[in-house]
């Protein structure tokens, strides 16, 4: 479908999520915004962080089971 082997989808999703977190953090740090917009960004950062943690947990569990996808 995307040219990425199925075994690597979780890793690619994790990298995408972490990259998104970094982008939001940079925006929060460098872009002036009102309090309401800042709160929305912080909430998005929290959601994306939890999603990244879940993906990282999947990757760790797979590695512990011997799935050497890297």
PyMOL Python script that loads the backbone (N, CA, C, O; Angstrom):
from pymol import cmd

cmd.read_pdbstr("""\
ATOM      1  N   UNK A   1       0.828  -1.186   0.000  1.00  0.00           N
ATOM      2  CA  UNK A   1       0.000   0.000   0.000  1.00  0.00           C
ATOM      3  C   UNK A   1       0.873   1.251   0.000  1.00  0.00           C
ATOM      4  O   UNK A   1       0.825   2.028  -0.954  1.00  0.00           O
ATOM      5  N   UNK A   2       1.672   1.465   1.052  1.00  0.00           N
ATOM      6  CA  UNK A   2       2.467   2.683   1.136  1.00  0.00           C
ATOM      7  C   UNK A   2       3.937   2.431   0.808  1.00  0.00           C
ATOM      8  O   UNK A   2       4.736   3.367   0.794  1.00  0.00           O
ATOM      9  N   UNK A   3       4.290   1.204   0.550  1.00  0.00           N
ATOM     10  CA  UNK A   3       5.682   0.879   0.317  1.00  0.00           C
ATOM     11  C   UNK A   3       6.444   0.577   1.596  1.00  0.00           C
ATOM     12  O   UNK A   3       7.614   0.199   1.546  1.00  0.00           O
ATOM     13  N   UNK A   4       5.792   0.741   2.743  1.00  0.00           N
ATOM     14  CA  UNK A   4       6.412   0.445   4.035  1.00  0.00           C
ATOM     15  C   UNK A   4       5.996  -0.960   4.442  1.00  0.00           C
ATOM     16  O   UNK A   4       4.803  -1.264   4.459  1.00  0.00           O
ATOM     17  N   UNK A   5       6.949  -1.821   4.770  1.00  0.00           N
ATOM     18  CA  UNK A   5       6.578  -3.166   5.219  1.00  0.00           C
ATOM     19  C   UNK A   5       5.650  -3.092   6.432  1.00  0.00           C
ATOM     20  O   UNK A   5       5.805  -2.231   7.298  1.00  0.00           O
ATOM     21  N   UNK A   6       4.699  -3.995   6.478  1.00  0.00           N
ATOM     22  CA  UNK A   6       3.695  -3.981   7.548  1.00  0.00           C
ATOM     23  C   UNK A   6       4.317  -4.002   8.938  1.00  0.00           C
ATOM     24  O   UNK A   6       3.805  -3.365   9.858  1.00  0.00           O
ATOM     25  N   UNK A   7       5.425  -4.735   9.097  1.00  0.00           N
ATOM     26  CA  UNK A   7       6.078  -4.817  10.400  1.00  0.00           C
ATOM     27  C   UNK A   7       6.588  -3.460  10.879  1.00  0.00           C
ATOM     28  O   UNK A   7       6.802  -3.275  12.077  1.00  0.00           O
ATOM     29  N   UNK A   8       6.782  -2.526   9.983  1.00  0.00           N
ATOM     30  CA  UNK A   8       7.342  -1.223  10.355  1.00  0.00           C
ATOM     31  C   UNK A   8       6.271  -0.148  10.576  1.00  0.00           C
ATOM     32  O   UNK A   8       6.610   0.977  10.943  1.00  0.00           O
ATOM     33  N   UNK A   9       5.013  -0.461  10.364  1.00  0.00           N
ATOM     34  CA  UNK A   9       3.959   0.548  10.490  1.00  0.00           C
ATOM     35  C   UNK A   9       3.926   1.174  11.882  1.00  0.00           C
ATOM     36  O   UNK A   9       3.790   2.390  12.009  1.00  0.00           O
ATOM     37  N   UNK A  10       4.047   0.357  12.923  1.00  0.00           N
ATOM     38  CA  UNK A  10       4.014   0.894  14.283  1.00  0.00           C
ATOM     39  C   UNK A  10       5.177   1.853  14.518  1.00  0.00           C
ATOM     40  O   UNK A  10       5.013   2.896  15.150  1.00  0.00           O
ATOM     41  N   UNK A  11       6.350   1.493  14.005  1.00  0.00           N
ATOM     42  CA  UNK A  11       7.521   2.358  14.160  1.00  0.00           C
ATOM     43  C   UNK A  11       7.318   3.681  13.432  1.00  0.00           C
ATOM     44  O   UNK A  11       7.620   4.745  13.973  1.00  0.00           O
ATOM     45  N   UNK A  12       6.814   3.614  12.222  1.00  0.00           N
ATOM     46  CA  UNK A  12       6.566   4.834  11.442  1.00  0.00           C
ATOM     47  C   UNK A  12       5.509   5.695  12.128  1.00  0.00           C
ATOM     48  O   UNK A  12       5.643   6.918  12.169  1.00  0.00           O
ATOM     49  N   UNK A  13       4.468   5.077  12.663  1.00  0.00           N
ATOM     50  CA  UNK A  13       3.433   5.813  13.386  1.00  0.00           C
ATOM     51  C   UNK A  13       4.026   6.476  14.625  1.00  0.00           C
ATOM     52  O   UNK A  13       3.679   7.613  14.947  1.00  0.00           O
ATOM     53  N   UNK A  14       4.921   5.770  15.323  1.00  0.00           N
ATOM     54  CA  UNK A  14       5.574   6.339  16.500  1.00  0.00           C
ATOM     55  C   UNK A  14       6.433   7.545  16.118  1.00  0.00           C
ATOM     56  O   UNK A  14       6.363   8.589  16.767  1.00  0.00           O
ATOM     57  N   UNK A  15       7.229   7.405  15.084  1.00  0.00           N
ATOM     58  CA  UNK A  15       8.056   8.527  14.631  1.00  0.00           C
ATOM     59  C   UNK A  15       7.204   9.726  14.227  1.00  0.00           C
ATOM     60  O   UNK A  15       7.549  10.871  14.521  1.00  0.00           O
ATOM     61  N   UNK A  16       6.096   9.456  13.558  1.00  0.00           N
ATOM     62  CA  UNK A  16       5.188  10.526  13.153  1.00  0.00           C
ATOM     63  C   UNK A  16       4.622  11.237  14.384  1.00  0.00           C
ATOM     64  O   UNK A  16       4.538  12.465  14.417  1.00  0.00           O
ATOM     65  N   UNK A  17       4.239  10.463  15.385  1.00  0.00           N
ATOM     66  CA  UNK A  17       3.672  11.053  16.600  1.00  0.00           C
ATOM     67  C   UNK A  17       4.707  11.892  17.340  1.00  0.00           C
ATOM     68  O   UNK A  17       4.398  12.993  17.796  1.00  0.00           O
ATOM     69  N   UNK A  18       5.921  11.388  17.462  1.00  0.00           N
ATOM     70  CA  UNK A  18       6.975  12.126  18.162  1.00  0.00           C
ATOM     71  C   UNK A  18       7.325  13.407  17.406  1.00  0.00           C
ATOM     72  O   UNK A  18       7.565  14.448  18.017  1.00  0.00           O
ATOM     73  N   UNK A  19       7.353  13.328  16.092  1.00  0.00           N
ATOM     74  CA  UNK A  19       7.615  14.513  15.282  1.00  0.00           C
ATOM     75  C   UNK A  19       6.515  15.556  15.485  1.00  0.00           C
ATOM     76  O   UNK A  19       6.789  16.754  15.557  1.00  0.00           O
ATOM     77  N   UNK A  20       5.275  15.091  15.577  1.00  0.00           N
ATOM     78  CA  UNK A  20       4.161  16.000  15.834  1.00  0.00           C
ATOM     79  C   UNK A  20       4.274  16.681  17.180  1.00  0.00           C
ATOM     80  O   UNK A  20       3.972  17.867  17.309  1.00  0.00           O
ATOM     81  N   UNK A  21       4.711  15.933  18.190  1.00  0.00           N
ATOM     82  CA  UNK A  21       4.910  16.509  19.524  1.00  0.00           C
ATOM     83  C   UNK A  21       5.981  17.595  19.464  1.00  0.00           C
ATOM     84  O   UNK A  21       5.822  18.671  20.040  1.00  0.00           O
ATOM     85  N   UNK A  22       7.061  17.304  18.770  1.00  0.00           N
ATOM     86  CA  UNK A  22       8.139  18.292  18.651  1.00  0.00           C
ATOM     87  C   UNK A  22       7.653  19.562  17.953  1.00  0.00           C
ATOM     88  O   UNK A  22       8.016  20.671  18.342  1.00  0.00           O
ATOM     89  N   UNK A  23       6.834  19.390  16.927  1.00  0.00           N
ATOM     90  CA  UNK A  23       6.313  20.559  16.205  1.00  0.00           C
ATOM     91  C   UNK A  23       5.415  21.405  17.103  1.00  0.00           C
ATOM     92  O   UNK A  23       5.510  22.633  17.100  1.00  0.00           O
ATOM     93  N   UNK A  24       4.551  20.756  17.864  1.00  0.00           N
ATOM     94  CA  UNK A  24       3.668  21.496  18.772  1.00  0.00           C
ATOM     95  C   UNK A  24       4.488  22.218  19.839  1.00  0.00           C
ATOM     96  O   UNK A  24       4.213  23.373  20.162  1.00  0.00           O
ATOM     97  N   UNK A  25       5.491  21.537  20.383  1.00  0.00           N
ATOM     98  CA  UNK A  25       6.335  22.162  21.404  1.00  0.00           C
ATOM     99  C   UNK A  25       7.052  23.388  20.841  1.00  0.00           C
ATOM    100  O   UNK A  25       7.159  24.415  21.512  1.00  0.00           O
ATOM    101  N   UNK A  26       7.527  23.279  19.638  1.00  0.00           N
ATOM    102  CA  UNK A  26       8.211  24.427  19.017  1.00  0.00           C
ATOM    103  C   UNK A  26       7.247  25.589  18.799  1.00  0.00           C
ATOM    104  O   UNK A  26       7.595  26.744  19.041  1.00  0.00           O
ATOM    105  N   UNK A  27       6.049  25.282  18.347  1.00  0.00           N
ATOM    106  CA  UNK A  27       5.031  26.323  18.159  1.00  0.00           C
ATOM    107  C   UNK A  27       4.716  26.999  19.483  1.00  0.00           C
ATOM    108  O   UNK A  27       4.665  28.226  19.562  1.00  0.00           O
ATOM    109  N   UNK A  28       4.504  26.197  20.528  1.00  0.00           N
ATOM    110  CA  UNK A  28       4.211  26.759  21.856  1.00  0.00           C
ATOM    111  C   UNK A  28       5.344  27.659  22.345  1.00  0.00           C
ATOM    112  O   UNK A  28       5.106  28.676  22.996  1.00  0.00           O
ATOM    113  N   UNK A  29       6.555  27.280  22.030  1.00  0.00           N
ATOM    114  CA  UNK A  29       7.713  28.021  22.492  1.00  0.00           C
ATOM    115  C   UNK A  29       7.948  29.316  21.717  1.00  0.00           C
ATOM    116  O   UNK A  29       8.415  30.304  22.284  1.00  0.00           O
ATOM    117  N   UNK A  30       7.626  29.312  20.422  1.00  0.00           N
ATOM    118  CA  UNK A  30       8.065  30.418  19.575  1.00  0.00           C
ATOM    119  C   UNK A  30       6.964  31.296  18.994  1.00  0.00           C
ATOM    120  O   UNK A  30       7.254  32.377  18.482  1.00  0.00           O
ATOM    121  N   UNK A  31       5.719  30.865  19.059  1.00  0.00           N
ATOM    122  CA  UNK A  31       4.653  31.620  18.402  1.00  0.00           C
ATOM    123  C   UNK A  31       3.790  32.330  19.451  1.00  0.00           C
ATOM    124  O   UNK A  31       3.243  31.690  20.348  1.00  0.00           O
ATOM    125  N   UNK A  32       3.674  33.646  19.331  1.00  0.00           N
ATOM    126  CA  UNK A  32       2.772  34.347  20.240  1.00  0.00           C
ATOM    127  C   UNK A  32       1.317  33.923  19.974  1.00  0.00           C
ATOM    128  O   UNK A  32       0.898  33.795  18.823  1.00  0.00           O
ATOM    129  N   UNK A  33       0.565  33.711  21.043  1.00  0.00           N
ATOM    130  CA  UNK A  33      -0.842  33.310  20.883  1.00  0.00           C
ATOM    131  C   UNK A  33      -1.612  33.685  22.133  1.00  0.00           C
ATOM    132  O   UNK A  33      -1.038  33.894  23.202  1.00  0.00           O
ATOM    133  N   UNK A  34      -2.920  33.766  21.978  1.00  0.00           N
ATOM    134  CA  UNK A  34      -3.757  34.089  23.139  1.00  0.00           C
ATOM    135  C   UNK A  34      -3.896  32.850  24.030  1.00  0.00           C
ATOM    136  O   UNK A  34      -3.518  31.743  23.645  1.00  0.00           O
ATOM    137  N   UNK A  35      -4.438  33.060  25.208  1.00  0.00           N
ATOM    138  CA  UNK A  35      -4.534  31.970  26.188  1.00  0.00           C
ATOM    139  C   UNK A  35      -5.375  30.801  25.697  1.00  0.00           C
ATOM    140  O   UNK A  35      -5.033  29.645  25.945  1.00  0.00           O
ATOM    141  N   UNK A  36      -6.471  31.089  25.005  1.00  0.00           N
ATOM    142  CA  UNK A  36      -7.347  30.015  24.519  1.00  0.00           C
ATOM    143  C   UNK A  36      -6.619  29.144  23.492  1.00  0.00           C
ATOM    144  O   UNK A  36      -6.718  27.917  23.536  1.00  0.00           O
ATOM    145  N   UNK A  37      -5.906  29.760  22.592  1.00  0.00           N
ATOM    146  CA  UNK A  37      -5.156  29.006  21.577  1.00  0.00           C
ATOM    147  C   UNK A  37      -4.039  28.205  22.229  1.00  0.00           C
ATOM    148  O   UNK A  37      -3.792  27.059  21.853  1.00  0.00           O
ATOM    149  N   UNK A  38      -3.367  28.800  23.200  1.00  0.00           N
ATOM    150  CA  UNK A  38      -2.301  28.086  23.915  1.00  0.00           C
ATOM    151  C   UNK A  38      -2.868  26.863  24.631  1.00  0.00           C
ATOM    152  O   UNK A  38      -2.234  25.807  24.652  1.00  0.00           O
ATOM    153  N   UNK A  39      -4.061  26.999  25.221  1.00  0.00           N
ATOM    154  CA  UNK A  39      -4.671  25.868  25.917  1.00  0.00           C
ATOM    155  C   UNK A  39      -5.007  24.742  24.935  1.00  0.00           C
ATOM    156  O   UNK A  39      -4.801  23.569  25.245  1.00  0.00           O
ATOM    157  N   UNK A  40      -5.513  25.087  23.778  1.00  0.00           N
ATOM    158  CA  UNK A  40      -5.813  24.079  22.760  1.00  0.00           C
ATOM    159  C   UNK A  40      -4.533  23.343  22.353  1.00  0.00           C
ATOM    160  O   UNK A  40      -4.525  22.119  22.220  1.00  0.00           O
ATOM    161  N   UNK A  41      -3.465  24.095  22.159  1.00  0.00           N
ATOM    162  CA  UNK A  41      -2.181  23.481  21.793  1.00  0.00           C
ATOM    163  C   UNK A  41      -1.671  22.559  22.900  1.00  0.00           C
ATOM    164  O   UNK A  41      -1.172  21.468  22.622  1.00  0.00           O
ATOM    165  N   UNK A  42      -1.794  22.994  24.145  1.00  0.00           N
ATOM    166  CA  UNK A  42      -1.356  22.159  25.266  1.00  0.00           C
ATOM    167  C   UNK A  42      -2.178  20.878  25.372  1.00  0.00           C
ATOM    168  O   UNK A  42      -1.636  19.806  25.643  1.00  0.00           O
ATOM    169  N   UNK A  43      -3.485  20.994  25.158  1.00  0.00           N
ATOM    170  CA  UNK A  43      -4.338  19.802  25.181  1.00  0.00           C
ATOM    171  C   UNK A  43      -3.953  18.841  24.059  1.00  0.00           C
ATOM    172  O   UNK A  43      -3.917  17.628  24.264  1.00  0.00           O
ATOM    173  N   UNK A  44      -3.668  19.377  22.884  1.00  0.00           N
ATOM    174  CA  UNK A  44      -3.244  18.533  21.759  1.00  0.00           C
ATOM    175  C   UNK A  44      -1.912  17.863  22.076  1.00  0.00           C
ATOM    176  O   UNK A  44      -1.710  16.691  21.756  1.00  0.00           O
ATOM    177  N   UNK A  45      -1.013  18.599  22.699  1.00  0.00           N
ATOM    178  CA  UNK A  45       0.282  18.047  23.095  1.00  0.00           C
ATOM    179  C   UNK A  45       0.096  16.886  24.076  1.00  0.00           C
ATOM    180  O   UNK A  45       0.776  15.866  23.966  1.00  0.00           O
ATOM    181  N   UNK A  46      -0.810  17.037  25.018  1.00  0.00           N
ATOM    182  CA  UNK A  46      -1.076  15.974  25.988  1.00  0.00           C
ATOM    183  C   UNK A  46      -1.661  14.736  25.309  1.00  0.00           C
ATOM    184  O   UNK A  46      -1.250  13.614  25.605  1.00  0.00           O
ATOM    185  N   UNK A  47      -2.605  14.930  24.412  1.00  0.00           N
ATOM    186  CA  UNK A  47      -3.214  13.811  23.683  1.00  0.00           C
ATOM    187  C   UNK A  47      -2.167  13.082  22.858  1.00  0.00           C
ATOM    188  O   UNK A  47      -2.076  11.855  22.898  1.00  0.00           O
ATOM    189  N   UNK A  48      -1.374  13.845  22.109  1.00  0.00           N
ATOM    190  CA  UNK A  48      -0.353  13.232  21.261  1.00  0.00           C
ATOM    191  C   UNK A  48       0.715  12.521  22.089  1.00  0.00           C
ATOM    192  O   UNK A  48       1.244  11.493  21.667  1.00  0.00           O
ATOM    193  N   UNK A  49       1.029  13.055  23.249  1.00  0.00           N
ATOM    194  CA  UNK A  49       2.014  12.409  24.126  1.00  0.00           C
ATOM    195  C   UNK A  49       1.498  11.059  24.619  1.00  0.00           C
ATOM    196  O   UNK A  49       2.240  10.078  24.647  1.00  0.00           O
ATOM    197  N   UNK A  50       0.229  11.014  25.006  1.00  0.00           N
ATOM    198  CA  UNK A  50      -0.356   9.730  25.437  1.00  0.00           C
ATOM    199  C   UNK A  50      -0.379   8.729  24.299  1.00  0.00           C
ATOM    200  O   UNK A  50      -0.092   7.550  24.504  1.00  0.00           O
ATOM    201  N   UNK A  51      -0.715   9.184  23.103  1.00  0.00           N
ATOM    202  CA  UNK A  51      -0.718   8.292  21.938  1.00  0.00           C
ATOM    203  C   UNK A  51       0.683   7.761  21.660  1.00  0.00           C
ATOM    204  O   UNK A  51       0.852   6.582  21.350  1.00  0.00           O
ATOM    205  N   UNK A  52       1.680   8.623  21.769  1.00  0.00           N
ATOM    206  CA  UNK A  52       3.069   8.205  21.549  1.00  0.00           C
ATOM    207  C   UNK A  52       3.495   7.163  22.575  1.00  0.00           C
ATOM    208  O   UNK A  52       4.184   6.198  22.246  1.00  0.00           O
ATOM    209  N   UNK A  53       3.085   7.365  23.800  1.00  0.00           N
ATOM    210  CA  UNK A  53       3.420   6.402  24.852  1.00  0.00           C
ATOM    211  C   UNK A  53       2.813   5.040  24.546  1.00  0.00           C
ATOM    212  O   UNK A  53       3.472   4.014  24.714  1.00  0.00           O
ATOM    213  N   UNK A  54       1.562   5.024  24.097  1.00  0.00           N
ATOM    214  CA  UNK A  54       0.921   3.749  23.752  1.00  0.00           C
ATOM    215  C   UNK A  54       1.665   3.057  22.605  1.00  0.00           C
ATOM    216  O   UNK A  54       1.868   1.843  22.638  1.00  0.00           O
ATOM    217  N   UNK A  55       2.065   3.818  21.607  1.00  0.00           N
ATOM    218  CA  UNK A  55       2.819   3.236  20.498  1.00  0.00           C
ATOM    219  C   UNK A  55       4.177   2.716  20.968  1.00  0.00           C
ATOM    220  O   UNK A  55       4.616   1.649  20.539  1.00  0.00           O
ATOM    221  N   UNK A  56       4.837   3.461  21.843  1.00  0.00           N
ATOM    222  CA  UNK A  56       6.121   3.009  22.384  1.00  0.00           C
ATOM    223  C   UNK A  56       5.936   1.712  23.172  1.00  0.00           C
ATOM    224  O   UNK A  56       6.767   0.808  23.082  1.00  0.00           O
ATOM    225  N   UNK A  57       4.861   1.619  23.938  1.00  0.00           N
ATOM    226  CA  UNK A  57       4.582   0.394  24.689  1.00  0.00           C
ATOM    227  C   UNK A  57       4.397  -0.796  23.758  1.00  0.00           C
ATOM    228  O   UNK A  57       4.860  -1.895  24.064  1.00  0.00           O
ATOM    229  N   UNK A  58       3.729  -0.594  22.626  1.00  0.00           N
ATOM    230  CA  UNK A  58       3.545  -1.661  21.636  1.00  0.00           C
ATOM    231  C   UNK A  58       4.897  -2.101  21.090  1.00  0.00           C
ATOM    232  O   UNK A  58       5.169  -3.296  20.975  1.00  0.00           O
ATOM    233  N   UNK A  59       5.735  -1.141  20.757  1.00  0.00           N
ATOM    234  CA  UNK A  59       7.052  -1.467  20.215  1.00  0.00           C
ATOM    235  C   UNK A  59       7.899  -2.236  21.220  1.00  0.00           C
ATOM    236  O   UNK A  59       8.580  -3.192  20.851  1.00  0.00           O
ATOM    237  N   UNK A  60       7.862  -1.828  22.488  1.00  0.00           N
ATOM    238  CA  UNK A  60       8.622  -2.524  23.530  1.00  0.00           C
ATOM    239  C   UNK A  60       8.094  -3.945  23.717  1.00  0.00           C
ATOM    240  O   UNK A  60       8.875  -4.890  23.821  1.00  0.00           O
ATOM    241  N   UNK A  61       6.774  -4.096  23.761  1.00  0.00           N
ATOM    242  CA  UNK A  61       6.188  -5.428  23.935  1.00  0.00           C
ATOM    243  C   UNK A  61       6.575  -6.344  22.777  1.00  0.00           C
ATOM    244  O   UNK A  61       6.915  -7.508  22.989  1.00  0.00           O
ATOM    245  N   UNK A  62       6.524  -5.828  21.570  1.00  0.00           N
ATOM    246  CA  UNK A  62       6.919  -6.632  20.414  1.00  0.00           C
ATOM    247  C   UNK A  62       8.378  -7.044  20.493  1.00  0.00           C
ATOM    248  O   UNK A  62       8.718  -8.185  20.181  1.00  0.00           O
ATOM    249  N   UNK A  63       9.243  -6.129  20.907  1.00  0.00           N
ATOM    250  CA  UNK A  63      10.669  -6.440  21.016  1.00  0.00           C
ATOM    251  C   UNK A  63      10.899  -7.492  22.087  1.00  0.00           C
ATOM    252  O   UNK A  63      11.729  -8.382  21.901  1.00  0.00           O
ATOM    253  N   UNK A  64      10.183  -7.413  23.207  1.00  0.00           N
ATOM    254  CA  UNK A  64      10.344  -8.397  24.276  1.00  0.00           C
ATOM    255  C   UNK A  64       9.886  -9.783  23.843  1.00  0.00           C
ATOM    256  O   UNK A  64      10.371 -10.792  24.355  1.00  0.00           O
ATOM    257  N   UNK A  65       8.957  -9.829  22.904  1.00  0.00           N
ATOM    258  CA  UNK A  65       8.480 -11.108  22.392  1.00  0.00           C
ATOM    259  C   UNK A  65       9.403 -11.664  21.313  1.00  0.00           C
ATOM    260  O   UNK A  65       9.154 -12.736  20.762  1.00  0.00           O
ATOM    261  N   UNK A  66      10.469 -10.926  21.017  1.00  0.00           N
ATOM    262  CA  UNK A  66      11.419 -11.403  20.030  1.00  0.00           C
ATOM    263  C   UNK A  66      11.204 -10.875  18.635  1.00  0.00           C
ATOM    264  O   UNK A  66      11.901 -11.284  17.706  1.00  0.00           O
ATOM    265  N   UNK A  67      10.247  -9.969  18.465  1.00  0.00           N
ATOM    266  CA  UNK A  67       9.979  -9.401  17.153  1.00  0.00           C
ATOM    267  C   UNK A  67      11.026  -8.346  16.845  1.00  0.00           C
ATOM    268  O   UNK A  67      10.914  -7.204  17.291  1.00  0.00           O
ATOM    269  N   UNK A  68      12.030  -8.722  16.093  1.00  0.00           N
ATOM    270  CA  UNK A  68      13.113  -7.815  15.735  1.00  0.00           C
ATOM    271  C   UNK A  68      12.787  -7.188  14.387  1.00  0.00           C
ATOM    272  O   UNK A  68      13.304  -7.600  13.349  1.00  0.00           O
ATOM    273  N   UNK A  69      11.920  -6.187  14.427  1.00  0.00           N
ATOM    274  CA  UNK A  69      11.443  -5.539  13.210  1.00  0.00           C
ATOM    275  C   UNK A  69      12.436  -4.511  12.697  1.00  0.00           C
ATOM    276  O   UNK A  69      12.293  -4.036  11.571  1.00  0.00           O
ATOM    277  N   UNK A  70      13.450  -4.148  13.499  1.00  0.00           N
ATOM    278  CA  UNK A  70      14.398  -3.120  13.071  1.00  0.00           C
ATOM    279  C   UNK A  70      15.520  -3.688  12.270  1.00  0.00           C
ATOM    280  O   UNK A  70      16.404  -2.949  11.835  1.00  0.00           O
TER     281      UNK A  70
END
""", "prot")
cmd.dss("prot")
cmd.show_as("cartoon", "prot")
cmd.util.cbc("prot")
cmd.orient("prot")
